Amino acid sequence: MTIHTVNTTAFAGQRPGTSGLRKKVSEFQQPAYLENFVQSIFNTLGDCAGQTLVLGGDGRYFNRHAIQVILRMAAAHGFAKVLVGQGGILSTPALSCVVRKRAASGGIVLSASHNPGGPDGDFGIKYNIANGGPAPEKITEAIYGQTQVLSEYRISDAGDLDLDTLGRARIEQMDVEVIDPVADYAALMADLFDFAAIKALFAGGFMMRFDGMHAVSGPYAHAILEGLLGAPRGTVINGTPLEDFGGHHPDPNPVNAAELVALMSAPDAPDFGAASDGDADRNMIVGRGIAVTPSDSLAIIAANAAVAPGYRSGIKGIARSMPTSTAPDRVAHALKVPCYETPTGWKYFGNLMDAGMVTLCGEESYGTGSDHIREKDGLWAVLFWLNLLAASGKSVDTLVREHWARFGRNYYSRHDYEAVESSAAEGLMAHLREQLPALAGQVIDGYTVDFADDFVYKDPVDGSIASKQGVRIVMTDGSRIVFRLSGTGTEGATIRLYLERYERDVAMHDIPAQEALAGLATIADRLAGLHQRTGRDRPTVTT
């Protein structure tokens, strides 16, 4: 084996987005494209000698090839050890768990999360730091800076390793250990939740369906739900990871998980339904005839945290992304704990968790988690709901309605306008920003604007500033209209419109969400010029 220094040319456009670099597979397949980005990570880290790296991905197309390349490059940069998931598999939450448990210096996650896979689909790569969480912006910007100037990369000419057999091998002077991708994560879940109570729930005839969406959560759900907890075989559907996710979009929402939603609306529906996404960090919770919004799920988990052994002593605080509904804020107020509003992106929660300021975190994009790791965690949320169902003996529908009766209902929806021409999307946001100074105090279709701004976040731990994080138009009754551009797509721009209306009256809790929010949607369209500027008469996806 020999380490080679290979001359290369910088690629434009390798700036990491909300969660790493995501591009079409065809872009990653360009000669040296992946190598350049990995070299930029290692250049940013500096001296890697003696360090341990964790490596794995969601099993999508190009995952195995990328792992072999990264292993050879890690060996060329002096890493002492790389822990890689068997078959190249490690869910995003499991990788965070392993980094923390094994005291690794960091990890590389290979995933484009909820984006489609396959040869014509998407691929992604991101670096996680030693706390197990996504690299903060100062690191991702340094990586981007390196991508613009590097002229060479280093790589060993070693052959491919067997990723399918547990055990150890060597590349150059570096140890490679192929590990069970589920074991460390499953042990952590057993510490946090009352597995005996959940096992008794299943033994008593409780029925569930978990849709793995042919993505990485399948092996974890099989091992934990059907294995450790005794759920009947067949509880997990679409549980085998496929390189193209079976041709489906692995995003757990009522649109892309329509099969599960239909099942849960049938006369013979199971008691509980759930789904997770491409890399297993998102979740969808479904009861008989009711899909729980991510904002409500976070709020209900917070209100009932003490039912789970890992949270019996209470929670320190809650953090939610700015576009997420204010339902968790009401719970935090009742519990007399702080609730922090951050920009979108799990990396913003890391400082708060490391400082011991929050226990639970959530984003409206079906991401929920806690300080047990530094990523959102799909199966963790499902297990929390199972623990709650076992402890309460109530149905999902009853738990949700009781929560609304106590705290009020936050009607909430997200409208996505996908693959909009980038200049049109930027123009729409600029048009909105121009109107902000004059909006406060205006009465629009019966709503009075309390304030309107472009969200700026000052991190309470390190004082760092994140600006232009989304346009907020907040009404005096607490209703909100939020616009932001998503950083997770790979084609054009995605405009996300978030609508929220608070309703305290229990008698008004059964209005269809889109009907309840129709007035706000009309105002949003008028202010932004959505129809004229995008050429669309309706959203691509409504959740």
N, C-alpha and C positions, 0 to 999 in steps of 0.2 A: 504494500500500500504506500502511496505517495501523496503528499499534499501539494496541490497545484494552486498557483495564483493566476487567475484568468482575467485578461483584459476585457472590459465591458464598456458599454455606453449607457448613460443615464436615460431612464424613461420619464416622460412627462406624466403628470397626473397620478402619482403614487401617494397622494395625501390620504392618511387614514380618516375615515368618517366617524360617525357616532360610535361604532364598535369595530374598528379595524379597517383593513383595505378590502373592499369588495368590488369585484369586476366579473365580467363574463369569463367562463372557462377558457375561451379562445384567447383572451388577453393573457391569462396566466400561462398558457401553453407557448407563448412566444419565447424563443431562446433567450435565456438569462433574465426573464421578467421576474420569476419567483426568486431566483438567486440574488438578484439586485436588492429586492426588498428584505430578504433575510439578512444579507450582508449589512444593510442599513440598520437593522435591529442590533446586530452584533457590534457594529461600529459605535452605536449609541451607548451600548452597555459597557464598552471598554474592555478591560481585562477579564476574560471569562475563565481563566485558569482555575481549576479546582471546584468550579461551581456545578450545581445539579439543575438540570432543565427537565420540565415535564412537557410531554408532547402527545397530541392526539387530536382527533377531529370527529365530525359527525358521520363519516362514512360516505359522503357524497363523492361523485365522480371527481377524479384527480387527487383525492385524499391520500391514497397509498403512494402515488408517485411523489407527492409533495413531502411526505414523511421521510422517504428514502433520501431525498435531496437534503432536507434539513438535518438529518442524522449525519450525513457526510460533511456538511458545513460546520455543524457543532463540533465534530471531531477535529476539524481543521482549525478551530478557534480555541482549543484547549479545555473544553468542558470535561470535567471528570466523569460525569454520569448523566445519562438521559433515561428517564422513565417514560415508556411509551405504552399506550393502551393496546391490549391484544387485538389484532386485526386492524390496528390503527385507530381504534375506537376509544374515545373518551368524551363524554358529554361535557358541555361547558361547566355546569356546576360540579361535576366530578373532578374535572381538572383543577378547579379552584380548591376543592377539598384535598386533593393529593398534594398540591403545592404547599398548602398550609400544614398538613399532617406530616409530610416528609421533610419539612423545612427546606424546600427547594428555593433557588434564587429567583425562579420565575417559570413561566410556561408559555408555550405557543399553541394557540387554539386554531384549528383549521375548520372554518365553517363560514357560511353566509347565512346562518341562522334560519329564518323562516322563508328565505328566498328559494326559488325552484332550483333543482339540481339537474345532473345529466350533462352530456357533452355540449348541449346548447344552453345550459343553465348557468348558474352563478357559482363562484368560489370565493372564499375569503380567508384572511389570515390576520390574527391580532396577537399582540404580546401582553401577557399578564405579569404583573410584578410580584414581589415576594409575599405580599399579603393575600395573594390569590385573585386579586381583582384586576380589571382592565387598566392598562397604563394610563396615567393622567395625561392631560393635554400637553404639558411641558415635555413629556417623553415622546408622545406621538408626533409633536411638531419637530422635535430633534431628529426623529426617524425620517420624517418627510424631508428635512433639510439634507440629510445624508443621501436620500434617493436622487437629489438634484445634482450632486457633485461627485458621487463615487465613480471610480474609473476601473475598479478591479474587484473581484471576489475570490475567496479562498474556499477550496473544497478538496476533500479526499477522493481518490479514485477507487475506493473500496466498492465491492459489489453489494447488491441488495441483501438485506437481512431478512430472515424469516420472522414475520410479524405475527404469525398465527399460533406460535407455540410459546407458552410461558417459559421464561428462563432468561439466561444471560448470554451476551455475546460481546465482542469488542470491535471497535473501529479505531485504528491507530492506537492511541493511549486511552481511549474513552470507553467506559463500560456502558453497555446498553442493556436495560432490564425491561423485558416485556411483562407487564403486570396485568392482573385481573382488573378490568376497568370498573367493575361494580363493587368489589369488596370493601375498599375504604369508605366509599360513599354509603353503602348499605349499613355499615357499622355506625356511621354518624347518625343516620336516620333512626336507628334503633335506640340511640341515646336520647334523641329529641322527643320521640313520640311513644305513646303507650301501645306498643305492638301487641301486648296480651289482650287489651280491650278491642283493638281492631280485628285481631284474629278471632275473638269471640263473636264479633259482629258478623263476620263472614260465616262462621260455624253455625250461626243462628238462622242462616238462609238469606242474608243480605246479598243483593245482586248488584253488580257493577259492570260497566264497560269502560275500558281505557283504550283510547285510540292513539296508537303510537305513530300514526301517519307514515309508516314505513321509514321512520327516522330513528335517531339514536336513542330515544327514550325507551324503545321497545325492549332491549335486553335488560334494562334496569327495572322496568315494570314487570317483566316476566319473573325476574329473580326475587323482587321484593313483594309484589302483590300476590302472585301465584305461588311463589316459593316460600318466603319467610312468613307471609301472612295467611296463607292457605286459601286464597280466593280460588274459585273453581277454574279449571282450565277453560280457556275461551273467554275469560274476563278481559284479557288483553287482545285487541284486534289490530291488524296491520302492524304487528310487533317485530317484523324482520327488517332491519335497515337495508335500503336499496340505494344504489348510486344515483338514481333519478327519482327517489321517493315514490316509485310506482307511477310516475308521470303526473303526480299531484303537487299542489302547492302546500308545503308543510307549515302552514300558518294556522294555529288553533283559534279560529274564530267561527261564528255561525255560518259564514259564507263558505270557507274552505273545509270546515268539518261538518258539512251539511248531512252526511251520512249519520253521524253521531246525534246531531240535533233531531233528525227525523226519528231515529230510534227512541230517543228520550221523549218524544211527543206521541208515541204509539200507545194504544190501550194497554199493551203488555210491557210497557217500558221497565227497565231495571230501576232500582232505587236511586242510582247515582251514576253520572257519566263524567268523564274527564278526557282531556286530550293534551298533548304536548307538541312542540314544534321540532324543527330540523335538528337543533343542537340541545334540546331538552331544557332550555332555560325559561320557556314560556308555558303557560297553562291556561286551559279553559275549564270552568266548572259548570256542570249542567245538572239540574234536578229534573224530576218529572215535569215536563212542560215549562221549564224555566231555565234560561241561560243567565248565569250570574255575571254581571259586569265586573271587569277587573278592579275597578274602584271600589265597588261594594264588597268584593271578595277581600281586599286588603282591610277595609273597615271592619268587616265581620270577624276576620282573623284577629285583628287588634282587640276588638271588644271581648273576645273569648280566648285570648292567648293563654290564660292560666289553666285551660283544660289539658294542655300538653306538658309533659314532665319537664321538657327543656325550657319552658317559659313560665313555670309555676310561681316564680318569685316576682313576676310582673315584667313590664317592658319599660325601657328607659326613655323611649321616644319613637316617633314615626317620621319617616321622610317619604315624600311623594314627588314625582316629577310635576312641573308646573301645569302641563296639559291635563293631568289626572284630575278627576273630580275632587271636590272638597269634602266628600263623605268621610275620609279618614280624619280630617281636621276636627270634625264634630266628636269623634270617638276620643281623640287626643285631649280635647277640652274636658270631656267627662272624666277621663282618667287622670287629669291634671299632669299630663306629660307634654313636652313640646312636639310640634309638628313642623317639619322643615319643608320648604318648597324649593326644589332644585331644577336645573335644566334637565332635559331629556338625556339619558345616558347613564348607565349604572355606575360609571366611574365617579360620578359626583356624590354617590352615597358612601364611597370608600372612606373618605376622610372622616365623615360623621360616625361611621361604625368603628373605625380604628380609635377614635377619640372617646368611644364609649357614650356617645350622645344619642344614638338611636339603636333600636333592636329590630324593628320591622321597616321594610322599604317596599315601594311599589310604583309601577308605571302603568299607564292606561293601556299600553300595548301588550296586555296579557302577561306582564312580568311581575312576580311577587317573590319576596325572599326575606331573609333575616341575616343577623350577624354571625350565623353559623359558618358562612363562607362569604365571599365578596363578589358573588354573581347572583342574578336572579335564578330561581330554581323551580322548575315546573313540577317535578315529582314531589318535592317538599311541600308545595301548596296543596297538592292532591292528598298527601298523607295528613296534612293538618286538617283538612275537611273531613277525612275519614275518622280522625281522632275526635273531632267535634261531633260528628254524627253518632259515633259510638258512645260518647260521654253524655249526650243530650237525649238520645233516643228519638230525636225529631227528624223530620224530612228537610231537604234543602229548601223547599218552598216555605215551610213553616219558619225556619231559621231566618230566611231573608225577610219575610213579612214582619216577623217580630222585631227585627232590626229596624226596618222602616218605621214601625209604630213608635219605637223608642227615639230614634234619631231624625226621622224624616227621610224622604226619598229624594235622592239627587238623580233626576232624569238626565241621561248622559248618552252621547253618541259621537262617533268619529266618522267623518266623511273623507275618504281618500280620493284624490284626483291624481292618478298614477301616470308616469311617463309623459308629463307635460313638458313641452319645449322649455329648456332651461331659462332662456331669456324672458319668456312669457311669465314663468313662475317668479323670477326675480322682479319683473316689472310689477306684478300683482302685489308683492310684499312691499316694494317701494311706494306704490300708490297708497297702501294702507298706512305706512309710516308717515306719509305726508299729512294725513288727516288726523293723526293722534292728538296734536295740541289743541284742536278745536272741539273734540268730542265730549269732553267732560261737561256734564250739566245738560247736554242735549236730551230731549225727549224724542224717542224713536219708536213708533208703533206701540205706545203705551209703556215702554221701558225707559227709565232714566239712567243715563250713563253716569256711573260713579267716578270711574277713572279709566283711562286708556293709555297703554304704554308698550314699549318694546322691552320685554323682561330682561333685567340685568341681575345676575346672581353674584353676591359676594360670599365666598366660602367662609363660614364662621370659624373654621379651624386655621387655615393658612392665609386668609385674606385675599386669595386670588379672585380675579374678576372674570366672569363670563358674560359677554354682552350679546345683544341681538339673538336672544334665545326663543323668540316667539312673540307675536303681537297679541296683547290681551285687551279685550273690551269688557269691562266688568260693570254690571248694572247694580243699582242700589238695593235690589232684592237678592243679590248674590248670584244671579244668573250670569253666565260667562259665554263669550265667543272668543276662541283662540285660533290663531293661524300660525303655522310654522312649516318650514320645508324640512322634509325627512332626509336624514343622512345615511339611510340603510339600503337604498335602491341602487341599481346599476345602469338604469336607462333613463335619460332625461332627469326630471325632477318630480318628486311627489309632494303635492300640496296637501297638508292635513288640516282639516277644519274640525274643531272640537266645539261641541254645544253642550251647555249644562244649564239646567233649571231646577231649583230647589222647591220641594213641595212638602209642607209640614202636615197638611190635612190628610188623615188616613183615608178619608172618603175619595180622595183624588189620586190614590196610588195605583190605580189599575188602568190608567190611560196608556195606550200604545206609545212607546217612547218617541217615535218619529212624529206622531201627532202632537205630543206634548211640546216638542222642540221646533215645530214647524215655523212658528213666529220668529224665533231666533235665527233659523236657517234663512228665512227671507231677508232679514236685516243683514246677515253676513254676506249674502249674495249681492245685495245692493251696495254695501260699503266697499267690497273687494272687486266688484265687477267680475265675479267668477265666470259667468256664462260667456261674457264678451271676451275676456282675456285668455280663457282656456279653450274656448270653442266647444265646451262640454255642456250638455243640458242636465247632466246628473253625475254624481260621483261614480268612480270606478268600483269602489267597495264601500259599503256602509256597515258599520259595526256598532 
